[in-house]
Amino acid sequence: MLTIDDVTIRLGGRPILEHASAAIPQGARVGLIGRNGAGKSTLMKALIGEIEPDEGAISRSSKLNLGYIAQDAPSGSVTPEEIVLAADVERAELLEEAETCTDMDRLGDVHDRLLAIDAYSAPSRAARILTGLGFDEDMQRQSLDSFSGGWKMRVALGALLFSEPDVLLLDEPSNHLDLEATLWLENFLKSYPATLLLISHERDLLNKVADHILHLQGGRLTLYPGGYDSFEKQRAERAAQLASAKASQDAQRARLEDYVARNSARASTAKQAQSRAKMLSKMQPIAALMEDPSLSFDFPNPAALKPPMITMDTAAVGYETDVPILRQVSMRIEPDDRIALLGRNGNGKTTLARLLAAQLPLMEGEINAPGKMKVGYFTQYQVEELAGDETPLEHMNRAMEGRPQSAIREQLGRFGFSGNRATSKVGKLSGGERARLALALVTRDAPHLLILDEPTNHLDVDAREALVQALNDYSGAVILISHDRHMVELTADRLVLVDAGTAKEYAGSMQDYIDLVLGLNQNKKERGTKNKKANRGKSAKERTELKAVKAQVTQLDKVIAKLQSDRSDLDRAMYEPASASTGLANKPMSELMARRARLTDELEEAEAEWLTLSERMEKIEQS
C-alpha cells in the first residue's frame, strides 16, 4: 500500500533520511519511533507529498486517501462541531447540493448517496468523537477562538478521525491530551479499520495499538513485527548479535593486519600478504547500534528538610477573587513523596501545582511550608519561551548569575550539555534537548520539591526512560502531572484525584483509575442492581448464555493474571537474576527469551478471547 524505496532526504545540506526503505502492509497499525531529531516528522511530510525526496521514491495507490493533521490549528468563529462535520467533504457538498438542486432525478441520486454514506447520523458520530476528546456538549458549540492552542489541536484530531481516511497518519496525537482522552484515543485507534501510521513515544499506546514498529535510526528504516515491548526485545537481540559479529570481525581484522605486517616484506609470502591486504580494504565495518551518550538527566539532591514538608488544611485557590477553582483541599506532603495528580484537563491539576509552587495565593484555609524550601516548577511554557538565538550556557549564566563557571558547567553537564553542546544555539536543538535545558534551569538550585507538568511531551522513549531513572534517584519530593501511564506507574507512590472542585487521595492503583475512566470497575452493588433490572425481561436462553459467557470471562481473568505473573517472573530472571525464583535461576538467556515469547503469544490470545467474550456479554446485557 505504502512503499518507501531507497529514499534520501536532505534538509539544509544535511541528510535526514539516507537510502531508507520500508513497505507498510495494508491494514497494518505501525508505530513510527526514533530518537528526537531522527527525521520522523520529515518522513511523515514526505509520505503526504509535502516534501519531495532527493533520491528514491515513495509510491502509493492514486486513489488512496491519506489523513494527516496540519501543523496549524484551526481557528475562527466556527464551532468544534462544525469543523468536525466539515471534514467529511462529500457529505458537506451533497447536503449543500440537496438545498439548491432543482433536478428531481439528480436530487433523488443525492439523497440515495446521503443514505449510503450514513450522512444523517454524522452529528451523533461527531459528538461521540468530540466527547471522547474532552469536549462536553456546551464546548462543542463554542467558538474555536475561545479555546487554547491545545484544545484547537484536539478539534483538528477529531476532524481527522471523523473523516475516516484509508491511511491515518498521526504525529504525536496524545501531546495535547490528558490521560482520559488518551485512553479514549487508544480504544478508538484499536478498532480503527484502516491502515495506521503513528508517531508516538508512549509505550502503553504503542503496545495497545501497534502491530508493527517502524524504527528510524541513522537515516535508515527497520520494520519489526509486534508492539513496542516486542520491538525492545528484538532490538536487544539484534544488539547482542551485532556486538558478537563486531567482536568476531575485529578479531579477524587484527589477525589479517598482523599477517600483513609480518609477511609483506618477505618475497615468499608477499602475494599472500597483498591478498589479505585487499581483504582488509574490502571489509565493511560492522557498526554497533548507535546510542546517544549525552542523553542525561541528573537532578541535584536537596538539603534535608524535616517532615512534613507541606501541609494544607481546607485550602481554596483560583484565579478570580471569590471564585475558587479548588476548595476544601487537605494534604500532607513528605520530603520524599512521589505524587501523581490525576483528572481531566481543566479540573484544576495545574491550579493545584501553581499553589504548591507559590504562584497563586491562598484564598481560604491554611498552607504551611518551611521558609527555606525551594521549588522547581517545570511547564511546557518554559520550553517554548527559551531564546532560540542564545546558547544553553548563556541561559544558565543568566539564571545562575554570580555563581562560579565550574558550578554553571556542572549543572549543564548533568543534563547532557557539555563541550560544544553547551554553546550550540537553542534554536537548533531538538524539542527533547530544549526540554532537558528547561529541566536543567528549574533544578539549578537543588529544589526540595520538583513539580513536573507534562514533562514528556517532547521526549522520545529512551529519554523518558532516562527521566524515570533520574526521578527515582532524586531524593526530593516530586509532584507529577502526566498522561504517560508508564511514567506514572514507575515513579508515583501516591495518587491524588483532582475532580469536582477539590483534590483527594485516590486509594486505588493506576490500573484501577484507568478502569474507572473506561467504565470497567463500577461499584459492584450498582452494577449488580443494574444488571438484575436489565435481565428481568430477557429470555431464558439469553440468561443461560449470559451466565456461560460470564463464567468464561471469569476463568480467563484468572488465566490472564497467571500468564502476566509468569511473564513478570521471567522478566526478573532475565534482568534481575539475583531476585529470580528457584526454578528460573541460572537458566540460559535463550531459554528464558523463548519462554517469554511463548507466554506473550498465549497472553495475547487470552486477551483477544477475553475481549471477544466481553463484547458478547455487553451485547447480551444491552439487548
C-alpha positions in Angstrom: 0.0 0.0 0.0 2.7 2.5 1.0 6.3 1.8 -0.2 9.4 3.8 0.7 12.1 2.8 -1.8 15.7 3.9 -1.2 14.7 7.4 -0.1 17.2 10.1 0.7 16.1 13.5 2.0 18.4 16.3 2.8 17.5 19.5 4.7 20.0 22.3 4.7 22.5 20.0 3.1 22.3 17.5 6.0 20.9 14.1 5.2 17.8 13.3 7.4 16.9 10.1 5.6 19.6 8.2 3.8 18.7 5.2 1.5 15.7 4.4 3.7 13.4 1.7 2.6 10.2 0.1 4.0 6.9 -1.3 2.9 3.8 -0.6 5.1 1.4 -3.6 4.8 -2.2 -2.8 4.0 -4.3 -2.7 7.2 -1.2 -2.6 9.4 -1.0 -0.4 12.6 2.5 0.9 12.5 4.2 2.8 15.3 7.0 5.1 13.9 9.6 5.6 16.5 13.1 7.1 16.7 15.2 9.5 18.7 14.3 13.2 18.8 15.5 14.8 15.6 15.9 11.4 13.8 13.5 12.6 11.0 10.1 11.0 11.9 8.1 14.1 11.1 10.2 14.7 7.9 9.2 11.2 6.7 5.6 11.8 7.5 5.7 15.0 5.4 7.3 13.0 2.6 4.5 10.5 2.7 1.8 13.1 2.2 3.8 14.8 -0.6 4.7 17.9 1.3 8.5 17.1 0.9 10.0 15.6 -2.3 12.8 13.0 -1.8 16.2 14.0 -3.1 16.7 10.4 -4.2 14.4 7.3 -4.3 10.7 7.3 -4.4 7.5 6.9 -2.2 4.8 5.0 -4.0 1.1 4.7 -3.1 -2.2 4.0 -4.8 -3.5 7.1 -6.7 -6.9 6.6 -5.0 -5.5 6.3 -1.6 -7.0 8.8 0.8 -4.3 9.9 3.3 -5.4 11.7 6.5 -2.9 13.9 8.3 -3.2 16.8 10.8 -1.7 20.0 9.6 0.7 21.9 11.9 -1.6 24.9 12.1 -4.6 24.5 14.5 -8.0 25.6 13.1 -9.4 28.9 14.3 -12.3 31.4 13.7 -15.8 31.8 14.9 -16.9 28.3 13.8 -17.6 25.6 16.4 -15.7 22.3 17.0 -18.9 20.5 15.9 -18.9 22.4 12.6 -15.2 21.8 12.0 -15.5 18.1 12.5 -18.7 17.7 10.4 -17.0 19.7 7.6 -14.2 17.2 7.5 -16.5 14.8 5.5 -16.2 16.8 2.3 -18.5 14.6 0.3 -21.3 14.8 2.9 -20.9 18.6 3.1 -21.1 19.0 -0.7 -24.1 16.7 -1.0 -26.0 18.5 1.7 -25.3 21.8 0.0 -26.4 20.4 -3.3 -29.6 19.0 -1.8 -30.6 22.5 -0.7 -30.2 24.0 -4.2 -30.9 21.2 -6.7 -34.0 21.5 -8.9 -33.4 18.4 -11.0 -35.6 15.8 -9.3 -33.7 12.9 -10.8 -30.4 14.3 -9.5 -32.0 15.2 -6.2 -33.0 11.5 -5.8 -29.4 10.4 -6.5 -28.1 12.9 -3.9 -30.5 11.6 -1.2 -29.6 8.0 -2.1 -25.9 8.8 -1.7 -26.5 10.6 1.6 -28.2 7.5 2.9 -25.4 5.3 1.6 -22.7 7.2 3.5 -24.9 7.4 6.6 -24.8 11.2 6.4 -27.8 11.8 8.8 -26.1 10.0 11.7 -22.9 12.2 11.3 -23.8 14.7 14.0 -24.0 12.0 16.6 -20.8 10.4 15.4 -19.0 13.8 15.5 -20.4 14.3 19.1 -19.0 11.0 20.2 -15.6 11.8 18.9 -15.5 15.2 20.5 -16.8 13.9 23.8 -14.1 11.3 23.8 -11.5 14.1 23.3 -12.9 16.0 26.3 -15.4 18.4 24.8 -18.7 18.5 26.7 -21.9 19.5 25.0 -21.5 23.2 25.6 -17.9 23.2 24.5 -18.8 21.6 21.2 -20.9 24.7 20.3 -18.4 27.4 21.4 -16.3 29.4 19.0 -12.9 28.0 18.2 -11.3 31.3 19.1 -12.4 30.8 22.7 -10.1 27.7 23.0 -6.3 27.4 23.7 -4.0 26.0 21.1 -4.0 22.6 22.7 -7.8 22.4 22.6 -7.8 23.6 19.0 -5.4 20.7 18.1 -7.9 18.3 19.7 -10.5 19.7 17.3 -8.1 19.0 14.4 -7.6 15.5 15.6 -11.4 15.0 15.9 -11.9 16.2 12.3 -9.2 13.8 11.1 -10.7 10.8 12.9 -14.2 11.7 11.7 -13.1 11.8 8.0 -12.1 8.1 8.2 -9.2 8.2 5.6 -7.8 5.0 4.1 -4.4 5.7 5.8 -4.4 7.6 9.1 -1.1 9.5 9.8 -0.7 10.8 13.3 2.2 12.7 14.7 2.3 12.6 18.5 -1.5 12.8 18.8 -1.5 12.5 22.6 0.7 15.5 23.2 -2.3 17.8 23.7 -4.5 15.2 25.5 -5.0 14.4 29.2 -4.9 10.8 30.4 -8.6 10.3 30.0 -8.6 11.5 26.3 -5.5 9.4 25.6 -7.3 6.3 26.9 -10.3 7.1 24.6 -8.0 7.7 21.6 -6.2 4.4 22.3 -9.5 2.5 22.3 -10.6 4.3 19.1 -7.4 3.5 17.3 -7.5 -0.1 18.4 -10.8 -0.5 16.5 -9.9 1.8 13.5 -10.5 -0.3 10.4 -7.8 1.1 8.0 -4.0 1.5 7.9 -2.4 3.5 10.6 1.0 5.1 10.9 1.5 6.6 14.3 4.5 8.7 15.7 4.5 8.2 19.4 6.8 7.9 22.3 4.3 6.3 24.7 5.0 2.7 25.4 1.4 1.9 26.5 -0.2 3.5 23.4 2.3 1.7 21.1 1.8 -1.6 22.9 -2.0 -1.4 22.8 -2.4 0.0 19.2 0.6 -1.0 17.1 1.1 -4.4 15.5 4.4 -3.3 13.8 7.1 -0.9 14.9 9.0 1.1 12.2 12.3 2.2 13.7 14.1 5.2 12.2 17.8 5.3 13.2 20.8 6.8 11.4 18.6 7.7 8.4 17.5 4.1 7.9 14.2 2.3 8.5 13.7 -1.1 10.0 10.2 -2.7 10.3 9.7 -5.0 13.3 6.6 -7.1 13.9 4.7 -6.7 17.2 4.2 -3.8 19.7 6.8 -1.7 21.5 7.8 -4.4 24.1 8.4 -6.9 21.3 10.5 -4.3 19.5 12.6 -3.7 22.5 13.2 -7.5 22.8 14.1 -7.8 19.1 16.4 -4.7 19.3 18.2 -6.2 22.3 18.7 -9.4 20.4 19.9 -7.5 17.4 22.3 -5.5 19.5 23.8 -8.7 21.0 24.2 -10.2 17.5 25.9 -7.1 16.2 28.2 -7.0 19.2 29.1 -10.6 18.7 29.6 -10.1 14.9 31.7 -6.9 15.5 33.9 -8.7 18.1 34.4 -11.5 15.6 35.2 -9.1 12.8 37.6 -7.1 15.0 39.5 -10.3 15.9 39.7 -11.3 12.2 40.8 -7.8 11.2 43.6 -7.9 13.9 44.8 -11.3 12.6 44.9 -10.0 9.0 46.7 -6.9 9.9 49.2 -8.8 11.9 49.8 -11.2 9.0 50.2 -8.3 6.5 52.7 -6.6 8.8 54.8 -9.7 9.3 54.8 -11.0 5.8 54.7 -8.1 3.3 58.5 -7.8 3.2 59.1 -11.5 2.5 59.3 -12.5 -1.1 57.8 -15.9 -0.4 54.7 -14.5 1.3 54.3 -11.1 -0.4 51.5 -12.3 -2.6 49.5 -13.8 0.3 50.1 -10.6 2.3 48.8 -8.5 -0.7 45.8 -10.7 -0.9 45.0 -10.3 2.7 45.5 -6.5 2.4 42.9 -6.4 -0.3 40.5 -8.4 2.0 41.1 -5.8 4.7 40.4 -2.9 2.4 37.1 -4.5 1.3 36.0 -5.5 4.8 32.9 -3.3 5.7 33.0 -2.3 9.4 30.1 -3.6 11.5 28.7 -0.6 13.4 27.3 -1.1 16.9 23.8 0.2 17.5 24.0 3.9 17.9 23.2 5.3 21.4 23.4 8.9 22.4 25.9 9.2 25.4 24.7 12.7 26.0 21.2 11.6 26.9 21.3 12.6 30.6 19.0 13.7 33.4 20.6 14.1 36.8 18.7 16.1 39.4 20.8 17.7 42.1 19.7 16.4 45.5 18.5 19.0 48.0 19.4 19.5 51.6 17.3 17.6 54.1 14.1 19.1 55.5 12.1 17.8 58.5 8.8 16.2 57.7 6.1 17.2 56.9 7.3 19.5 54.1 3.9 20.9 53.2 0.6 20.7 55.0 -2.7 22.1 53.6 -5.9 22.3 55.5 -9.2 23.1 53.8 -7.3 25.2 51.2 -9.0 27.0 48.4 -7.3 28.5 45.3 -8.3 30.1 42.0 -7.6 32.9 39.6 -10.5 35.3 40.3 -11.4 36.8 43.7 -14.0 34.7 45.5 -14.2 32.3 42.5 -12.1 29.3 43.6 -11.3 26.5 41.2 -10.4 24.1 44.1 -11.7 24.2 47.6 -11.5 22.0 50.8 -8.1 20.7 49.8 -6.3 19.0 52.7 -3.0 17.3 52.0 0.3 16.4 53.7 3.4 16.2 51.6 6.6 14.5 52.9 10.1 15.4 51.8 10.5 12.2 49.7 6.9 11.8 48.4 6.2 10.9 44.8 2.6 12.1 44.0 0.8 12.0 40.6 -2.1 14.3 40.1 -4.9 12.6 38.1 -8.0 14.2 36.5 -9.2 15.6 33.2 -7.6 18.8 31.8 -9.5 21.8 33.2 -10.3 20.1 36.5 -7.5 22.1 38.3 -4.3 20.0 38.3 -2.2 22.9 37.1 -4.0 25.2 39.6 -3.0 23.0 42.5 0.5 22.8 41.1 0.8 26.6 40.9 -0.5 26.9 44.5 2.2 24.5 45.7 4.8 26.5 43.7 3.6 29.7 45.4 2.5 31.2 42.1 -1.1 31.6 43.2 -2.2 33.0 46.6 -4.3 31.0 49.0 -8.0 32.1 49.1 -9.2 30.1 52.1 -7.8 27.7 54.6 -4.1 27.2 55.5 -0.9 26.1 53.9 2.3 25.6 55.8 5.8 25.1 54.4 9.3 25.9 55.7 10.7 29.3 54.5 13.9 27.7 53.2 12.0 25.2 51.0 13.0 25.5 47.3 10.6 24.6 44.5 11.4 23.7 40.9 8.4 24.0 38.6 8.6 22.7 35.0 5.9 23.5 32.4 5.8 23.4 28.6 5.7 27.2 28.5 9.3 27.3 29.8 10.4 25.1 26.9 8.6 27.3 24.4 10.0 30.5 25.9 13.6 29.6 25.6 15.5 32.2 23.5 16.4 30.5 20.2 19.3 32.8 19.4 21.0 32.1 22.7 23.0 29.1 23.9 22.4 26.8 26.9 25.5 28.3 28.5 24.1 31.8 28.1 20.7 30.8 29.6 22.4 29.1 32.6 24.8 32.1 33.1 21.8 34.4 33.4 19.9 32.0 35.7 22.9 31.4 38.0 24.3 34.9 37.9 27.2 35.3 40.3 27.9 31.6 40.6 31.3 30.2 39.5 31.6 28.9 35.9 32.5 25.5 37.2 29.1 25.2 39.0 27.3 26.5 35.9 29.1 24.0 33.6 28.4 21.2 36.2 24.7 21.9 36.1 24.6 21.9 32.3 26.6 18.7 32.3 24.1 16.9 34.5 21.6 17.3 31.6 24.0 16.4 28.7 25.1 19.9 27.8 28.9 19.6 27.9 31.5 20.8 25.4 30.1 22.1 22.1 26.5 21.2 23.1 26.7 23.9 25.8 27.5 26.6 23.1 25.0 25.4 20.4 22.1 27.8 19.6 18.9 26.7 21.3 17.1 27.3 18.0 19.0 24.3 16.6 18.2 22.0 19.4 15.5 19.3 19.2 12.4 19.5 21.3 13.8 16.9 23.7 17.0 18.8 24.1 15.1 22.0 24.8 13.1 20.2 27.4 16.3 18.9 29.0 17.6 22.5 29.1 14.4 23.7 30.8 14.7 21.0 33.4 18.4 22.0 34.0 17.2 25.6 34.6 14.4 24.8 37.0 16.6 22.5 39.1 19.7 24.7 39.3 19.1 25.5 43.0 18.6 21.8 44.0 14.9 22.2 44.8 13.3 20.3 47.7 10.1 19.9 45.6 10.1 19.2 41.9 6.8 19.9 40.1 6.6 18.5 36.6 3.6 19.4 34.4 3.6 17.2 31.3 7.4 16.8 31.2 7.4 14.1 28.4 5.7 15.9 25.5 9.0 16.5 23.7 10.9 13.4 24.9 11.4 10.2 22.9 11.0 6.7 24.6 14.7 6.4 25.6 14.7 10.0 27.1 11.5 9.1 29.0 13.2 6.1 30.5 16.2 8.2 31.5 13.9 10.7 33.1 12.1 7.9 35.1 15.5 6.7 36.3 16.6 10.2 37.3 13.3 10.8 39.2 13.7 7.6 41.1 17.3 8.6 42.0 16.3 12.1 43.1 16.0 12.4 46.9 13.5 15.3 47.0 9.7 15.3 46.6 8.0 15.1 43.2 4.6 16.2 42.0 3.9 14.8 38.6 1.2 15.7 36.0 1.5 13.4 33.0 -0.7 11.4 30.6 2.2 8.9 30.2 0.9 5.9 32.3 4.3 4.2 32.1 6.0 7.1 33.8 3.3 7.5 36.4 3.3 3.8 37.3 7.1 3.7 37.6 7.6 6.9 39.7 4.5 7.7 41.7 3.7 6.1 45.1 0.7 8.3 45.8 -2.2 9.2 43.5 -4.3 12.4 44.1 -7.5 12.8 42.0 -8.4 16.4 41.1 -12.1 16.4 40.3 -15.4 18.0 41.3 -13.7 21.2 42.6 -11.4 19.5 45.0 -8.3 17.2 45.3 -8.4 14.0 47.3 -6.2 11.0 47.8 -7.1 8.2 45.4 -7.0 4.8 47.2 -6.7 2.6 44.1 -3.9 1.8 41.8 -3.2 3.4 38.4 -4.9 0.4 36.7 -7.9 0.9 39.0 -8.1 4.5 37.8 -7.8 3.5 34.1 -10.6 1.0 34.6 -12.7 3.8 36.3 -12.1 6.1 33.3 -13.1 3.3 30.9 -16.1 2.3 33.0 -14.8 -1.1 33.8 -15.0 -1.0 37.6 -18.4 0.3 38.5 -19.5 -0.3 42.1 -20.3 -4.0 42.3 -23.6 -3.3 44.0 -24.7 -0.7 41.4 -23.6 -3.0 38.6 -25.4 -6.0 40.1 -28.6 -4.0 40.5 -28.4 -2.6 37.0 -27.8 -6.0 35.5 -30.6 -7.5 37.6 -33.1 -5.0 36.3 -31.8 -5.3 32.8 -32.0 -9.1 32.9 -35.7 -9.3 34.1 -37.0 -9.1 30.6 -34.5 -11.4 29.0 -35.5 -14.8 27.6 -34.3 -17.9 29.4 -32.0 -18.6 26.5 -30.3 -15.2 26.9 -29.9 -15.6 30.6 -28.3 -19.0 30.2 -25.9 -17.7 27.5 -25.0 -14.7 29.7 -24.3 -16.9 32.6 -22.0 -19.1 30.5 -20.2 -16.2 29.0 -19.6 -14.6 32.4 -18.1 -17.8 33.7 -15.7 -17.9 30.7 -14.7 -14.3 31.3 -14.1 -15.0 35.0 -12.0 -18.0 34.1 -10.0 -16.0 31.5 -9.4 -13.3 34.1 -7.6 -15.9 36.2 -5.6 -17.3 33.2 -4.5 -13.8 32.2 -3.4 -12.9 35.7 -1.4 -16.2 35.9 0.3 -15.5 32.5 1.1 -11.9 33.5 2.6 -13.2 36.8 4.7 -15.8 35.0 5.9 -13.3 32.5 6.9 -10.9 35.3 8.9 -13.8 36.9 10.7 -14.3 33.6 11.5 -10.6 33.3 13.0 -10.7 36.7 15.1 -13.7 35.8 16.3 -12.0 32.6 17.1 -8.6 34.0 17.5 -9.1 37.8 18.9 -12.7 38.1 19.5 -12.2 41.9 15.8 -11.9 42.5 14.7 -14.8 40.2 12.7 -17.7 41.6 14.5 -21.0 42.2 13.0 -22.6 39.1 14.3 -19.9 36.8 17.7 -19.1 38.4 20.7 -19.7 36.2 18.7 -20.7 33.1 20.3 -19.7 29.8 19.1 -16.3 28.4 18.0 -18.0 25.2 15.7 -20.4 27.1 14.2 -17.5 29.1 13.6 -15.4 26.0 11.9 -18.4 24.2 9.7 -19.0 27.2 8.8 -15.3 27.4 7.9 -15.3 23.7 5.6 -18.3 24.2 4.0 -16.7 27.2 3.5 -13.4 25.3 1.7 -15.3 22.5 -0.5 -17.1 25.0 -1.3 -13.8 26.8 -2.2 -12.1 23.5 -4.5 -15.0 22.6 -6.2 -15.0 26.0 -6.6 -11.2 26.0 -8.2 -11.3 22.5 -10.6 -14.1 23.6 -11.4 -12.1 26.7 -12.2 -9.0 24.6 -14.4 -11.0 22.3 -16.3 -12.6 25.2 -16.6 -9.2 27.0 -18.1 -7.6 23.9 -20.6 -10.6 23.6 -21.5 -10.2 27.3 -22.2 -6.5 26.8 -24.4 -7.1 23.8 -26.5 -9.6 25.7 -26.9 -7.3 28.6 -27.9 -4.4 26.4 -30.3 -6.4 24.3 
